[in-house]
Amino acid sequence: MVDEATITTNWHVPLSDGNRILGECFDELKAFGLTQDDIPLIVKMVENPNYDYLPFVNIFSGRTDLDQHDYIHLVLGRGLMIKDEAFVLGFTAGSTNKVRTTEESLYAFFAKHVFPKEYQFSDDDVHVYRDAVKLGFISDCEPLDKVDFVAMRHLTIDEVRKAIGLEADLLEAYYRIEKRRYPDAKECQRNARERG
């Protein structure tokens, strides 16, 4: 029997699998993925807009609940490993076109030093996060934190990307760079296909 950690490490719907149905992939992830109760409070306070009533925590752009975050994993073609998380969080924030350098640095500080150990970013993870913020800003896609993915569950992932203006070729180009930059990171090696 395969344990949950192995499933989480290996689970991935690649960018190239855009013909799969968004809702089916989401349900597959939810069958073993985290629930909102599994997320540490400090992470929820920083990343989830349901905690906006607390002072000082609503300063980060692109905050989402866990379901929205999981849909974003799917449309970005990312798995569940730490650099995948860094990319999803960064791209989501960047897609709002509101992130300033101070906000980016403050989030990186929280992710590297304040979050519980299993959620902390390394220097390389912070680099991926910062790259993703820039890439999200460059993209002409809709702000990913505002997309109604539930209404598009019946569409293929490629159809969803097209509907929200998410450029798969932009993602693929970055994933090739990431693959070369982090040769020992499994999550970076599986995200890009080399062109012949």
VENTAKA-V48149 format. One record per residue. PSI is psi in whole degrees, -180 to 180 (* if undefined). Layout:
psi->PSI
psi->PSI
This chain:
psi->139
psi->133
psi->165
psi->-36
psi->-39
psi->-42
psi->-47
psi->-42
psi->-38
psi->-18
psi->134
psi->130
psi->100
psi->158
psi->-35
psi->-10
psi->40
psi->-10
psi->-5
psi->153
psi->129
psi->-50
psi->-38
psi->-42
psi->-41
psi->-46
psi->-37
psi->-44
psi->-43
psi->-22
psi->-25
psi->-10
psi->179
psi->155
psi->167
psi->-33
psi->-20
psi->-17
psi->131
psi->147
psi->-44
psi->-37
psi->-44
psi->-41
psi->-38
psi->-36
psi->-14
psi->124
psi->-12
psi->-10
psi->20
psi->-20
psi->-15
psi->141
psi->143
psi->-3
psi->-11
psi->31
psi->-6
psi->130
psi->148
psi->19
psi->140
psi->162
psi->174
psi->-39
psi->-47
psi->-44
psi->-42
psi->-38
psi->-39
psi->-39
psi->-45
psi->-47
psi->-25
psi->-8
psi->36
psi->150
psi->-148
psi->13
psi->171
psi->-41
psi->-29
psi->-47
psi->-46
psi->-42
psi->-47
psi->-46
psi->-44
psi->-46
psi->-41
psi->-47
psi->-47
psi->-33
psi->-16
psi->-18
psi->28
psi->-10
psi->129
psi->166
psi->-41
psi->-45
psi->-45
psi->-44
psi->-39
psi->-43
psi->-43
psi->-39
psi->-48
psi->-48
psi->-31
psi->-32
psi->-24
psi->-38
psi->154
psi->153
psi->-44
psi->-10
psi->-5
psi->145
psi->143
psi->177
psi->-42
psi->-39
psi->-40
psi->-39
psi->-45
psi->-44
psi->-49
psi->-41
psi->-44
psi->-37
psi->-47
psi->-43
psi->-41
psi->-36
psi->-40
psi->-38
psi->147
psi->17
psi->163
psi->155
psi->118
psi->-25
psi->-15
psi->-8
psi->137
psi->83
psi->-30
psi->-38
psi->-14
psi->14
psi->-30
psi->-10
psi->159
psi->160
psi->-39
psi->-41
psi->-38
psi->-46
psi->-45
psi->-44
psi->-33
psi->2
psi->25
psi->120
psi->104
psi->-34
psi->-34
psi->-46
psi->-46
psi->-40
psi->-44
psi->-41
psi->-32
psi->-40
psi->-47
psi->-39
psi->-42
psi->-37
psi->-34
psi->70
psi->-19
psi->2
psi->111
psi->-43
psi->-24
psi->-27
psi->-25
psi->-6
psi->-16
psi->142
psi->131
psi->140
psi->142
psi->*
